[in-house]
Amino acid sequence: MAKANLLRKTARPPHRRARRLPPISVSCSGKGLAGASMRPIVLPEPETEPSGGATPQIFAAGGGAAVVRRAVVIGNGCAGAENQCLGLLRALGLADRLTLYRVTRPTGGINKWLRFLPISFHKLVDQFLRQTFYDTRFAALVQGKKLEQYLDHKGRPLGLSSVLEADTKKIVSMIRDTFEKEGPALVVACGRDTISYASSIRCLDPDNVFVIQIQHPRFRLDRFDLVVTPRHDYYALTARGQQEIPRLFRRWVTPLEPPGPNVVLTAGALHQADSAALRVAATDWHAELASLPKPLVVVNIGGPTRNCKYDLDLVKKLISSLHNVLKTCGSVRISFSRRTPRKMSDLILKEFNTHPKIYIWDGEDPNPHLGHLAWADAFVVTADSISMLSEACSTGKPVYVIGTEYYRRKFSDFYNRLHEHGAVRPFTGLEDMSDSWSYPPLNDAIDVAARVREVLAQRGWMVG
């Protein structure tokens, strides 16, 4: 860390020291910076190679600018949230130079009712309850039926070999200890449980990190270098939002102030389904999907959420609408998400499992999702998932949405913006699926990456 501080000092003009010492030139060569004394070092002529050692990596380009060559991702175990971090890093060219840390909450038993607590306090409460009620008749209520305390986003038990548990002090120590060799770090976090970790890292080591929080943290945005959030998070500040949301509840559903200069607004969610990923997927899934009768319609089914609550009635409506449009479809492929309730997927399976035009993915690897995005001619998506809609709208292909009548507040604003963009239309069952229409694909990750590079440049950093 001492060497890292010296690097930053020598990169600045000498200011007051120039009044007391003879004029000098400061070298950024490895030998000069490594020296323990403060003796003047002569900078070599531009035409010659620097002598006395290699240039430190963090000053290897940009005329003295610090180069960001690594990233730290802080996830919450939710695939949709972690995908947003990875999508941004793909756009920045850092996807293969990251370390993933995960914030995990206790699970099982009474813990599902404690998720409103701050995560650090939740863990303390869970530890106390387990110790207090261990081997008593209340143990099952407290601990649940499963033995493992923490699960990953696929429901598998977490272990030291499968995930790095997020620890603010350890992350900061790692960045400091490797700064001389690796340079500064980009820290990207997403999800409510990651907010305290990301903000603490910036507080403890602001000179060596650039912290990006994806999804709005609700207050104290100055704790982060950048905040990336969808436009609909500010819905309550719009004229319609002011009418729909009582004043008493506004502070709990949206920020109180318009976005500041460190806020980057997106149309939807960031993701990894960029053009490069889809080109690879098109090749990987060519043998299975290229020969299917056209048009190929992909149906992505999610599950009810607090902002889009629906039941079996929506699934029955989807089944009826699919029957109506099958005559204009060449083939149909249906996928469920991890949130799809069993009773909903069973109803779809019962209705279409033997239909010659329809294939239903069984959930086993390999996941055809990227292949579907690459090869589909049109999409039908349930309204609940912003991530699924954002990915489909990044292709520029027709996207039909079912279930928008169940939207609440800001989700309606999200859908309306996509509709105004020309990216989505409601799925009624009256469509001719062979009709094609297009729109400018959404490129949120690329747009955010450009903004990140711009703000880094203002600091004197660059992504390398």
C-alpha beads as a LAMMPS data file, in Angstrom:
LAMMPS data file: protein, C-alpha beads

464 atoms
463 bonds

1 atom types
1 bond types

-500.0 500.0 xlo xhi
-500.0 500.0 ylo yhi
-500.0 500.0 zlo zhi

Masses

1 110.0

Atoms # bond

1 1 1 0.000 0.000 0.000
2 1 1 2.911 2.345 0.728
3 1 1 4.202 1.823 -2.783
4 1 1 0.758 2.495 -4.234
5 1 1 0.582 5.802 -2.363
6 1 1 4.054 6.732 -3.598
7 1 1 2.928 6.026 -7.170
8 1 1 0.104 8.477 -6.844
9 1 1 2.336 11.127 -5.245
10 1 1 5.000 10.974 -7.919
11 1 1 2.385 11.227 -10.662
12 1 1 1.372 14.720 -9.452
13 1 1 3.215 18.003 -10.196
14 1 1 5.646 18.892 -7.381
15 1 1 3.807 22.172 -6.493
16 1 1 5.384 23.722 -3.360
17 1 1 8.381 21.402 -3.274
18 1 1 9.618 22.991 -6.509
19 1 1 10.222 26.212 -4.599
20 1 1 12.737 24.583 -2.270
21 1 1 14.487 22.146 -4.610
22 1 1 16.151 22.539 -7.987
23 1 1 13.893 21.732 -10.918
24 1 1 13.654 17.981 -11.456
25 1 1 11.906 15.551 -13.746
26 1 1 10.151 12.590 -12.178
27 1 1 10.377 9.196 -13.774
28 1 1 7.600 6.579 -13.755
29 1 1 10.057 3.782 -14.411
30 1 1 10.003 0.811 -12.057
31 1 1 13.496 1.492 -10.698
32 1 1 12.850 5.118 -9.823
33 1 1 9.588 4.416 -8.039
34 1 1 10.972 1.507 -6.121
35 1 1 13.816 3.531 -4.592
36 1 1 13.576 4.327 -0.914
37 1 1 15.277 7.760 -1.152
38 1 1 13.773 10.965 -2.508
39 1 1 16.734 11.806 -4.786
40 1 1 15.914 13.514 -8.090
41 1 1 15.419 11.112 -11.028
42 1 1 15.983 12.255 -14.605
43 1 1 13.303 11.316 -17.113
44 1 1 14.781 9.700 -20.278
45 1 1 14.334 11.342 -23.639
46 1 1 11.062 10.368 -25.399
47 1 1 12.932 8.639 -28.244
48 1 1 14.679 6.178 -25.946
49 1 1 13.349 3.284 -23.882
50 1 1 13.080 3.864 -20.086
51 1 1 15.969 2.282 -18.295
52 1 1 16.320 0.609 -14.956
53 1 1 13.242 -1.625 -14.854
54 1 1 9.780 -2.146 -16.302
55 1 1 6.994 0.407 -16.063
56 1 1 4.583 -0.440 -13.229
57 1 1 1.434 -2.006 -14.590
58 1 1 -0.929 0.649 -13.303
59 1 1 0.941 3.273 -15.369
60 1 1 1.502 1.073 -18.406
61 1 1 -0.782 3.169 -20.621
62 1 1 -2.547 6.477 -20.849
63 1 1 0.428 8.716 -20.078
64 1 1 0.316 8.151 -16.330
65 1 1 -3.363 7.195 -16.003
66 1 1 -4.171 4.345 -13.647
67 1 1 -5.426 1.357 -15.605
68 1 1 -8.322 -0.708 -14.253
69 1 1 -7.641 -4.325 -15.189
70 1 1 -9.731 -6.203 -12.636
71 1 1 -13.156 -6.235 -11.058
72 1 1 -14.805 -7.381 -7.861
73 1 1 -18.430 -8.505 -8.099
74 1 1 -20.604 -8.552 -4.995
75 1 1 -23.707 -10.629 -5.645
76 1 1 -26.672 -11.725 -3.575
77 1 1 -27.164 -15.248 -4.919
78 1 1 -29.927 -14.123 -7.270
79 1 1 -29.106 -14.958 -10.885
80 1 1 -30.986 -11.915 -12.188
81 1 1 -28.995 -9.526 -9.993
82 1 1 -25.586 -11.106 -10.565
83 1 1 -26.289 -11.245 -14.298
84 1 1 -26.517 -7.451 -14.317
85 1 1 -23.034 -7.128 -12.818
86 1 1 -21.597 -9.620 -15.291
87 1 1 -23.350 -7.931 -18.215
88 1 1 -21.738 -4.594 -17.393
89 1 1 -18.313 -6.195 -17.015
90 1 1 -18.725 -7.910 -20.390
91 1 1 -19.387 -4.525 -21.956
92 1 1 -16.252 -3.157 -20.234
93 1 1 -14.092 -6.096 -21.328
94 1 1 -13.474 -7.301 -17.763
95 1 1 -15.659 -10.416 -17.741
96 1 1 -12.660 -12.760 -17.546
97 1 1 -10.851 -10.715 -14.867
98 1 1 -13.247 -10.687 -11.959
99 1 1 -13.601 -12.165 -8.511
100 1 1 -17.100 -13.031 -7.318
101 1 1 -18.108 -12.544 -3.700
102 1 1 -21.584 -13.429 -2.553
103 1 1 -23.712 -12.042 0.248
104 1 1 -25.802 -14.872 1.682
105 1 1 -28.661 -14.775 4.129
106 1 1 -29.584 -17.582 6.521
107 1 1 -32.296 -19.826 5.084
108 1 1 -34.768 -22.338 6.389
109 1 1 -37.313 -22.256 9.161
110 1 1 -38.161 -18.863 10.600
111 1 1 -35.576 -17.074 8.435
112 1 1 -38.022 -16.554 5.582
113 1 1 -39.883 -14.136 7.891
114 1 1 -36.708 -12.248 8.818
115 1 1 -35.595 -11.127 5.382
116 1 1 -36.715 -7.558 6.086
117 1 1 -33.825 -7.234 8.581
118 1 1 -30.449 -5.787 7.559
119 1 1 -28.341 -8.757 6.573
120 1 1 -25.694 -8.368 9.299
121 1 1 -28.380 -8.212 11.989
122 1 1 -30.244 -11.122 10.369
123 1 1 -27.152 -13.306 10.677
124 1 1 -26.723 -12.385 14.345
125 1 1 -30.356 -13.211 15.075
126 1 1 -30.083 -16.520 13.225
127 1 1 -26.925 -17.473 15.131
128 1 1 -28.574 -16.626 18.461
129 1 1 -31.717 -18.614 17.654
130 1 1 -29.761 -21.665 16.531
131 1 1 -27.657 -21.679 19.664
132 1 1 -30.633 -21.055 21.923
133 1 1 -33.005 -23.614 20.444
134 1 1 -30.490 -26.232 19.304
135 1 1 -31.716 -29.758 20.092
136 1 1 -35.092 -28.580 21.407
137 1 1 -38.597 -29.134 20.111
138 1 1 -38.415 -25.681 18.482
139 1 1 -35.294 -26.552 16.438
140 1 1 -37.309 -27.477 13.329
141 1 1 -39.173 -24.166 13.463
142 1 1 -35.951 -22.180 13.768
143 1 1 -33.688 -24.179 11.455
144 1 1 -36.134 -25.724 9.029
145 1 1 -35.878 -29.211 7.613
146 1 1 -32.654 -28.641 5.690
147 1 1 -29.312 -29.006 7.379
148 1 1 -27.439 -26.476 5.331
149 1 1 -27.618 -22.896 6.541
150 1 1 -26.898 -21.131 3.274
151 1 1 -27.925 -22.016 -0.274
152 1 1 -26.842 -20.620 -3.609
153 1 1 -29.231 -19.370 -6.297
154 1 1 -29.765 -22.948 -7.545
155 1 1 -30.598 -24.264 -4.105
156 1 1 -27.251 -25.991 -3.588
157 1 1 -25.440 -25.765 -0.238
158 1 1 -22.681 -23.198 -0.180
159 1 1 -19.145 -24.205 0.714
160 1 1 -15.713 -22.604 0.686
161 1 1 -14.936 -24.431 -2.536
162 1 1 -17.998 -23.096 -4.416
163 1 1 -18.278 -19.452 -3.384
164 1 1 -16.395 -16.633 -1.687
165 1 1 -18.422 -15.250 1.197
166 1 1 -18.503 -11.462 1.066
167 1 1 -16.419 -9.836 3.817
168 1 1 -15.749 -6.111 3.542
169 1 1 -12.437 -6.088 5.400
170 1 1 -11.080 -9.088 3.488
171 1 1 -12.028 -7.550 0.142
172 1 1 -10.360 -4.245 1.051
173 1 1 -7.230 -6.046 2.284
174 1 1 -7.062 -8.054 -0.937
175 1 1 -7.280 -4.895 -3.064
176 1 1 -4.628 -3.106 -1.005
177 1 1 -2.239 -6.052 -0.892
178 1 1 -2.369 -6.508 -4.669
179 1 1 -2.540 -2.843 -5.681
180 1 1 1.137 -2.559 -6.657
181 1 1 0.806 -5.442 -9.130
182 1 1 -2.853 -5.260 -10.184
183 1 1 -3.703 -1.565 -9.822
184 1 1 -7.131 -0.187 -8.838
185 1 1 -10.268 -2.316 -8.822
186 1 1 -13.746 -1.817 -10.192
187 1 1 -16.317 -2.947 -7.603
188 1 1 -19.768 -3.790 -8.991
189 1 1 -22.654 -4.793 -6.731
190 1 1 -26.345 -5.445 -7.290
191 1 1 -29.225 -6.056 -4.908
192 1 1 -30.422 -4.708 -1.570
193 1 1 -28.233 -6.985 0.536
194 1 1 -25.060 -5.821 -1.236
195 1 1 -25.522 -2.095 -0.563
196 1 1 -23.793 -1.969 2.825
197 1 1 -20.833 -4.021 1.539
198 1 1 -20.225 -1.860 -1.529
199 1 1 -20.555 1.424 0.333
200 1 1 -18.234 0.233 3.131
201 1 1 -15.545 -0.760 0.631
202 1 1 -15.621 2.712 -0.887
203 1 1 -15.507 4.303 2.567
204 1 1 -12.499 2.223 3.647
205 1 1 -10.450 2.475 0.450
206 1 1 -11.764 5.307 -1.792
207 1 1 -8.455 5.904 -3.586
208 1 1 -8.068 2.346 -4.877
209 1 1 -11.602 1.444 -5.933
210 1 1 -14.393 2.681 -8.182
211 1 1 -17.735 1.447 -6.800
212 1 1 -20.847 0.925 -8.930
213 1 1 -24.149 -0.006 -7.307
214 1 1 -26.735 -1.486 -9.671
215 1 1 -30.377 -1.042 -8.590
216 1 1 -31.298 2.012 -6.609
217 1 1 -30.068 2.012 -2.969
218 1 1 -32.935 4.379 -2.033
219 1 1 -30.861 6.882 -0.038
220 1 1 -27.352 8.327 0.320
221 1 1 -26.332 7.935 -3.289
222 1 1 -23.097 9.799 -2.495
223 1 1 -21.793 6.566 -0.961
224 1 1 -21.119 5.267 -4.489
225 1 1 -19.141 6.486 -7.477
226 1 1 -21.997 5.524 -9.807
227 1 1 -25.524 4.210 -9.329
228 1 1 -27.117 2.348 -12.249
229 1 1 -30.897 2.064 -12.107
230 1 1 -33.897 1.830 -14.464
231 1 1 -35.870 4.963 -15.251
232 1 1 -39.014 3.462 -13.776
233 1 1 -37.438 3.595 -10.308
234 1 1 -38.258 7.308 -10.445
235 1 1 -41.879 6.660 -11.366
236 1 1 -43.262 8.219 -8.154
237 1 1 -41.726 11.544 -9.186
238 1 1 -43.745 11.615 -12.417
239 1 1 -47.137 13.305 -12.639
240 1 1 -48.943 9.966 -12.855
241 1 1 -46.914 8.526 -10.009
242 1 1 -47.754 11.507 -7.821
243 1 1 -51.446 10.748 -8.363
244 1 1 -51.203 6.995 -7.759
245 1 1 -48.857 6.839 -4.778
246 1 1 -49.967 8.409 -1.482
247 1 1 -47.469 10.934 -0.125
248 1 1 -47.046 8.875 3.046
249 1 1 -45.660 5.895 1.084
250 1 1 -43.536 7.664 -1.552
251 1 1 -40.307 7.555 0.454
252 1 1 -40.570 3.772 0.670
253 1 1 -41.162 3.069 -3.017
254 1 1 -38.865 5.481 -4.781
255 1 1 -36.139 8.113 -4.286
256 1 1 -37.300 11.497 -3.063
257 1 1 -35.071 13.503 -5.398
258 1 1 -34.433 13.449 -9.167
259 1 1 -31.334 11.544 -10.313
260 1 1 -28.063 13.323 -9.595
261 1 1 -24.895 13.416 -11.733
262 1 1 -23.664 10.036 -10.437
263 1 1 -26.872 8.219 -11.478
264 1 1 -27.073 6.403 -14.820
265 1 1 -30.599 5.600 -15.995
266 1 1 -31.422 2.544 -18.113
267 1 1 -34.515 1.349 -19.946
268 1 1 -34.447 -2.087 -18.306
269 1 1 -32.102 -4.540 -16.630
270 1 1 -28.488 -5.134 -17.651
271 1 1 -27.663 -8.646 -18.853
272 1 1 -25.061 -10.774 -20.642
273 1 1 -26.998 -11.403 -23.848
274 1 1 -24.964 -9.018 -26.006
275 1 1 -24.338 -9.446 -29.727
276 1 1 -21.094 -11.369 -29.183
277 1 1 -22.785 -13.840 -26.828
278 1 1 -25.649 -14.352 -29.281
279 1 1 -23.249 -15.011 -32.155
280 1 1 -21.578 -17.733 -30.118
281 1 1 -24.965 -19.141 -29.095
282 1 1 -26.131 -19.160 -32.707
283 1 1 -23.196 -21.411 -33.557
284 1 1 -23.566 -23.627 -30.503
285 1 1 -27.285 -24.223 -31.101
286 1 1 -27.206 -24.333 -34.887
287 1 1 -27.648 -28.086 -35.139
288 1 1 -30.718 -28.124 -32.876
289 1 1 -32.507 -24.900 -33.773
290 1 1 -31.580 -23.871 -37.315
291 1 1 -33.677 -26.549 -39.014
292 1 1 -36.877 -25.933 -37.043
293 1 1 -39.879 -24.758 -39.086
294 1 1 -40.240 -20.973 -39.225
295 1 1 -41.333 -18.792 -37.632
296 1 1 -39.807 -20.070 -34.415
297 1 1 -41.682 -18.583 -31.449
298 1 1 -40.056 -18.746 -27.997
299 1 1 -42.320 -18.521 -24.951
300 1 1 -40.612 -17.510 -21.680
301 1 1 -42.723 -18.049 -18.556
302 1 1 -41.726 -16.550 -15.229
303 1 1 -43.737 -16.414 -12.024
304 1 1 -45.830 -13.989 -9.978
305 1 1 -44.015 -11.238 -8.063
306 1 1 -45.140 -8.566 -5.617
307 1 1 -45.296 -6.026 -8.476
308 1 1 -47.013 -8.418 -10.884
309 1 1 -49.274 -10.806 -9.003
310 1 1 -51.170 -13.346 -11.085
311 1 1 -52.487 -16.872 -10.760
312 1 1 -53.612 -19.787 -12.923
313 1 1 -56.018 -17.530 -14.800
314 1 1 -53.092 -15.964 -16.652
315 1 1 -51.702 -19.391 -17.555
316 1 1 -55.107 -20.464 -18.881
317 1 1 -55.249 -17.275 -20.941
318 1 1 -51.757 -18.009 -22.294
319 1 1 -52.780 -21.555 -23.243
320 1 1 -55.868 -20.290 -25.084
321 1 1 -53.888 -17.601 -26.923
322 1 1 -51.176 -20.059 -27.968
323 1 1 -53.794 -22.405 -29.412
324 1 1 -55.141 -19.506 -31.463
325 1 1 -51.772 -18.544 -32.981
326 1 1 -50.346 -22.038 -33.542
327 1 1 -51.593 -22.099 -37.117
328 1 1 -49.254 -19.201 -37.957
329 1 1 -46.274 -20.662 -36.047
330 1 1 -43.740 -22.982 -37.596
331 1 1 -42.559 -24.228 -34.188
332 1 1 -42.787 -23.170 -30.539
333 1 1 -40.325 -23.669 -27.693
334 1 1 -41.419 -23.053 -24.103
335 1 1 -39.130 -22.384 -21.125
336 1 1 -39.896 -21.903 -17.438
337 1 1 -37.899 -19.884 -14.945
338 1 1 -36.886 -20.924 -11.437
339 1 1 -39.761 -18.786 -10.140
340 1 1 -42.465 -20.586 -12.109
341 1 1 -44.835 -22.294 -9.631
342 1 1 -45.163 -26.032 -10.128
343 1 1 -48.936 -25.839 -10.595
344 1 1 -48.435 -23.425 -13.515
345 1 1 -45.760 -25.459 -15.280
346 1 1 -47.809 -28.650 -14.794
347 1 1 -50.800 -27.018 -16.500
348 1 1 -48.665 -26.055 -19.504
349 1 1 -47.108 -29.513 -19.676
350 1 1 -50.496 -31.233 -19.534
351 1 1 -51.808 -29.105 -22.387
352 1 1 -48.860 -29.077 -24.795
353 1 1 -46.507 -31.930 -23.887
354 1 1 -47.542 -34.068 -26.860
355 1 1 -48.201 -31.305 -29.379
356 1 1 -46.062 -31.861 -32.517
357 1 1 -45.231 -28.176 -32.976
358 1 1 -44.237 -27.504 -29.370
359 1 1 -41.095 -28.376 -27.421
360 1 1 -40.957 -27.723 -23.676
361 1 1 -37.525 -27.472 -22.061
362 1 1 -37.234 -29.880 -19.133
363 1 1 -34.896 -27.679 -17.086
364 1 1 -31.861 -29.902 -17.584
365 1 1 -28.506 -28.593 -18.801
366 1 1 -27.573 -27.253 -21.236
367 1 1 -29.876 -24.270 -20.862
368 1 1 -31.106 -23.215 -24.336
369 1 1 -31.896 -19.625 -23.294
370 1 1 -29.140 -17.909 -25.296
371 1 1 -29.817 -20.214 -28.231
372 1 1 -33.473 -19.196 -28.119
373 1 1 -32.528 -15.510 -28.097
374 1 1 -30.283 -16.058 -31.109
375 1 1 -32.606 -18.192 -33.247
376 1 1 -36.140 -17.089 -32.322
377 1 1 -38.195 -15.102 -34.802
378 1 1 -40.505 -13.764 -32.078
379 1 1 -40.982 -13.956 -28.311
380 1 1 -43.921 -14.283 -25.958
381 1 1 -42.936 -13.297 -22.405
382 1 1 -44.931 -13.140 -19.179
383 1 1 -45.023 -9.631 -17.758
384 1 1 -43.379 -10.361 -14.401
385 1 1 -39.699 -10.450 -15.408
386 1 1 -37.876 -7.251 -16.304
387 1 1 -34.759 -9.313 -17.008
388 1 1 -36.445 -11.621 -19.530
389 1 1 -38.082 -8.675 -21.280
390 1 1 -34.829 -6.715 -21.372
391 1 1 -32.972 -9.648 -22.917
392 1 1 -35.656 -10.255 -25.541
393 1 1 -35.773 -6.546 -26.434
394 1 1 -32.000 -6.511 -26.982
395 1 1 -32.502 -8.668 -30.109
396 1 1 -34.600 -6.176 -32.091
397 1 1 -37.153 -8.951 -32.774
398 1 1 -40.907 -8.863 -32.016
399 1 1 -41.692 -9.265 -28.308
400 1 1 -45.252 -9.952 -27.167
401 1 1 -46.107 -9.532 -23.480
402 1 1 -48.918 -11.263 -21.609
403 1 1 -50.132 -10.221 -18.174
404 1 1 -49.578 -6.463 -18.274
405 1 1 -52.974 -5.956 -16.631
406 1 1 -51.376 -7.269 -13.420
407 1 1 -48.666 -4.600 -13.405
408 1 1 -48.415 -2.260 -10.448
409 1 1 -47.126 1.304 -10.562
410 1 1 -43.539 1.455 -11.803
411 1 1 -43.835 -1.823 -13.733
412 1 1 -46.529 -0.181 -15.837
413 1 1 -44.120 2.663 -16.506
414 1 1 -41.452 0.154 -17.594
415 1 1 -43.824 -1.532 -20.035
416 1 1 -45.112 1.784 -21.405
417 1 1 -41.572 2.938 -22.168
418 1 1 -40.815 -0.287 -24.032
419 1 1 -44.080 0.078 -25.947
420 1 1 -43.232 3.655 -26.910
421 1 1 -39.829 2.388 -28.083
422 1 1 -41.663 -0.009 -30.390
423 1 1 -40.125 -3.053 -28.715
424 1 1 -43.209 -4.753 -27.230
425 1 1 -46.854 -5.372 -27.979
426 1 1 -49.572 -7.073 -25.908
427 1 1 -50.157 -10.765 -26.647
428 1 1 -53.860 -11.257 -27.367
429 1 1 -53.980 -14.520 -29.319
430 1 1 -55.141 -12.707 -32.462
431 1 1 -51.621 -12.179 -33.850
432 1 1 -50.222 -13.571 -37.068
433 1 1 -46.862 -14.762 -35.759
434 1 1 -45.383 -14.732 -39.268
435 1 1 -45.657 -10.939 -39.320
436 1 1 -42.298 -9.380 -38.533
437 1 1 -41.506 -5.947 -37.108
438 1 1 -38.365 -4.453 -35.662
439 1 1 -37.012 -1.585 -33.554
440 1 1 -33.632 -0.335 -32.369
441 1 1 -32.366 -3.025 -29.942
442 1 1 -31.880 -1.973 -26.338
443 1 1 -28.186 -1.576 -25.499
444 1 1 -28.260 -0.623 -21.831
445 1 1 -25.020 -2.383 -20.887
446 1 1 -23.102 -0.697 -23.714
447 1 1 -24.521 2.708 -22.796
448 1 1 -23.669 2.269 -19.111
449 1 1 -20.152 1.050 -19.964
450 1 1 -19.573 4.210 -21.998
451 1 1 -20.624 6.319 -19.019
452 1 1 -18.345 4.340 -16.691
453 1 1 -15.367 4.966 -18.981
454 1 1 -16.219 8.671 -19.098
455 1 1 -16.345 9.037 -15.302
456 1 1 -13.180 6.972 -14.883
457 1 1 -11.405 9.291 -17.321
458 1 1 -12.430 12.284 -15.204
459 1 1 -10.633 10.616 -12.310
460 1 1 -7.596 9.934 -14.477
461 1 1 -8.278 6.214 -14.781
462 1 1 -8.970 4.023 -17.779
463 1 1 -10.160 0.459 -18.392
464 1 1 -7.380 -1.624 -19.890

Bonds

1 1 1 2
2 1 2 3
3 1 3 4
4 1 4 5
5 1 5 6
6 1 6 7
7 1 7 8
8 1 8 9
9 1 9 10
10 1 10 11
11 1 11 12
12 1 12 13
13 1 13 14
14 1 14 15
15 1 15 16
16 1 16 17
17 1 17 18
18 1 18 19
19 1 19 20
20 1 20 21
21 1 21 22
22 1 22 23
23 1 23 24
24 1 24 25
25 1 25 26
26 1 26 27
27 1 27 28
28 1 28 29
29 1 29 30
30 1 30 31
31 1 31 32
32 1 32 33
33 1 33 34
34 1 34 35
35 1 35 36
36 1 36 37
37 1 37 38
38 1 38 39
39 1 39 40
40 1 40 41
41 1 41 42
42 1 42 43
43 1 43 44
44 1 44 45
45 1 45 46
46 1 46 47
47 1 47 48
48 1 48 49
49 1 49 50
50 1 50 51
51 1 51 52
52 1 52 53
53 1 53 54
54 1 54 55
55 1 55 56
56 1 56 57
57 1 57 58
58 1 58 59
59 1 59 60
60 1 60 61
61 1 61 62
62 1 62 63
63 1 63 64
64 1 64 65
65 1 65 66
66 1 66 67
67 1 67 68
68 1 68 69
69 1 69 70
70 1 70 71
71 1 71 72
72 1 72 73
73 1 73 74
74 1 74 75
75 1 75 76
76 1 76 77
77 1 77 78
78 1 78 79
79 1 79 80
80 1 80 81
81 1 81 82
82 1 82 83
83 1 83 84
84 1 84 85
85 1 85 86
86 1 86 87
87 1 87 88
88 1 88 89
89 1 89 90
90 1 90 91
91 1 91 92
92 1 92 93
93 1 93 94
94 1 94 95
95 1 95 96
96 1 96 97
97 1 97 98
98 1 98 99
99 1 99 100
100 1 100 101
101 1 101 102
102 1 102 103
103 1 103 104
104 1 104 105
105 1 105 106
106 1 106 107
107 1 107 108
108 1 108 109
109 1 109 110
110 1 110 111
111 1 111 112
112 1 112 113
113 1 113 114
114 1 114 115
115 1 115 116
116 1 116 117
117 1 117 118
118 1 118 119
119 1 119 120
120 1 120 121
121 1 121 122
122 1 122 123
123 1 123 124
124 1 124 125
125 1 125 126
126 1 126 127
127 1 127 128
128 1 128 129
129 1 129 130
130 1 130 131
131 1 131 132
132 1 132 133
133 1 133 134
134 1 134 135
135 1 135 136
136 1 136 137
137 1 137 138
138 1 138 139
139 1 139 140
140 1 140 141
141 1 141 142
142 1 142 143
143 1 143 144
144 1 144 145
145 1 145 146
146 1 146 147
147 1 147 148
148 1 148 149
149 1 149 150
150 1 150 151
151 1 151 152
152 1 152 153
153 1 153 154
154 1 154 155
155 1 155 156
156 1 156 157
157 1 157 158
158 1 158 159
159 1 159 160
160 1 160 161
161 1 161 162
162 1 162 163
163 1 163 164
164 1 164 165
165 1 165 166
166 1 166 167
167 1 167 168
168 1 168 169
169 1 169 170
170 1 170 171
171 1 171 172
172 1 172 173
173 1 173 174
174 1 174 175
175 1 175 176
176 1 176 177
177 1 177 178
178 1 178 179
179 1 179 180
180 1 180 181
181 1 181 182
182 1 182 183
183 1 183 184
184 1 184 185
185 1 185 186
186 1 186 187
187 1 187 188
188 1 188 189
189 1 189 190
190 1 190 191
191 1 191 192
192 1 192 193
193 1 193 194
194 1 194 195
195 1 195 196
196 1 196 197
197 1 197 198
198 1 198 199
199 1 199 200
200 1 200 201
201 1 201 202
202 1 202 203
203 1 203 204
204 1 204 205
205 1 205 206
206 1 206 207
207 1 207 208
208 1 208 209
209 1 209 210
210 1 210 211
211 1 211 212
212 1 212 213
213 1 213 214
214 1 214 215
215 1 215 216
216 1 216 217
217 1 217 218
218 1 218 219
219 1 219 220
220 1 220 221
221 1 221 222
222 1 222 223
223 1 223 224
224 1 224 225
225 1 225 226
226 1 226 227
227 1 227 228
228 1 228 229
229 1 229 230
230 1 230 231
231 1 231 232
232 1 232 233
233 1 233 234
234 1 234 235
235 1 235 236
236 1 236 237
237 1 237 238
238 1 238 239
239 1 239 240
240 1 240 241
241 1 241 242
242 1 242 243
243 1 243 244
244 1 244 245
245 1 245 246
246 1 246 247
247 1 247 248
248 1 248 249
249 1 249 250
250 1 250 251
251 1 251 252
252 1 252 253
253 1 253 254
254 1 254 255
255 1 255 256
256 1 256 257
257 1 257 258
258 1 258 259
259 1 259 260
260 1 260 261
261 1 261 262
262 1 262 263
263 1 263 264
264 1 264 265
265 1 265 266
266 1 266 267
267 1 267 268
268 1 268 269
269 1 269 270
270 1 270 271
271 1 271 272
272 1 272 273
273 1 273 274
274 1 274 275
275 1 275 276
276 1 276 277
277 1 277 278
278 1 278 279
279 1 279 280
280 1 280 281
281 1 281 282
282 1 282 283
283 1 283 284
284 1 284 285
285 1 285 286
286 1 286 287
287 1 287 288
288 1 288 289
289 1 289 290
290 1 290 291
291 1 291 292
292 1 292 293
293 1 293 294
294 1 294 295
295 1 295 296
296 1 296 297
297 1 297 298
298 1 298 299
299 1 299 300
300 1 300 301
301 1 301 302
302 1 302 303
303 1 303 304
304 1 304 305
305 1 305 306
306 1 306 307
307 1 307 308
308 1 308 309
309 1 309 310
310 1 310 311
311 1 311 312
312 1 312 313
313 1 313 314
314 1 314 315
315 1 315 316
316 1 316 317
317 1 317 318
318 1 318 319
319 1 319 320
320 1 320 321
321 1 321 322
322 1 322 323
323 1 323 324
324 1 324 325
325 1 325 326
326 1 326 327
327 1 327 328
328 1 328 329
329 1 329 330
330 1 330 331
331 1 331 332
332 1 332 333
333 1 333 334
334 1 334 335
335 1 335 336
336 1 336 337
337 1 337 338
338 1 338 339
339 1 339 340
340 1 340 341
341 1 341 342
342 1 342 343
343 1 343 344
344 1 344 345
345 1 345 346
346 1 346 347
347 1 347 348
348 1 348 349
349 1 349 350
350 1 350 351
351 1 351 352
352 1 352 353
353 1 353 354
354 1 354 355
355 1 355 356
356 1 356 357
357 1 357 358
358 1 358 359
359 1 359 360
360 1 360 361
361 1 361 362
362 1 362 363
363 1 363 364
364 1 364 365
365 1 365 366
366 1 366 367
367 1 367 368
368 1 368 369
369 1 369 370
370 1 370 371
371 1 371 372
372 1 372 373
373 1 373 374
374 1 374 375
375 1 375 376
376 1 376 377
377 1 377 378
378 1 378 379
379 1 379 380
380 1 380 381
381 1 381 382
382 1 382 383
383 1 383 384
384 1 384 385
385 1 385 386
386 1 386 387
387 1 387 388
388 1 388 389
389 1 389 390
390 1 390 391
391 1 391 392
392 1 392 393
393 1 393 394
394 1 394 395
395 1 395 396
396 1 396 397
397 1 397 398
398 1 398 399
399 1 399 400
400 1 400 401
401 1 401 402
402 1 402 403
403 1 403 404
404 1 404 405
405 1 405 406
406 1 406 407
407 1 407 408
408 1 408 409
409 1 409 410
410 1 410 411
411 1 411 412
412 1 412 413
413 1 413 414
414 1 414 415
415 1 415 416
416 1 416 417
417 1 417 418
418 1 418 419
419 1 419 420
420 1 420 421
421 1 421 422
422 1 422 423
423 1 423 424
424 1 424 425
425 1 425 426
426 1 426 427
427 1 427 428
428 1 428 429
429 1 429 430
430 1 430 431
431 1 431 432
432 1 432 433
433 1 433 434
434 1 434 435
435 1 435 436
436 1 436 437
437 1 437 438
438 1 438 439
439 1 439 440
440 1 440 441
441 1 441 442
442 1 442 443
443 1 443 444
444 1 444 445
445 1 445 446
446 1 446 447
447 1 447 448
448 1 448 449
449 1 449 450
450 1 450 451
451 1 451 452
452 1 452 453
453 1 453 454
454 1 454 455
455 1 455 456
456 1 456 457
457 1 457 458
458 1 458 459
459 1 459 460
460 1 460 461
461 1 461 462
462 1 462 463
463 1 463 464
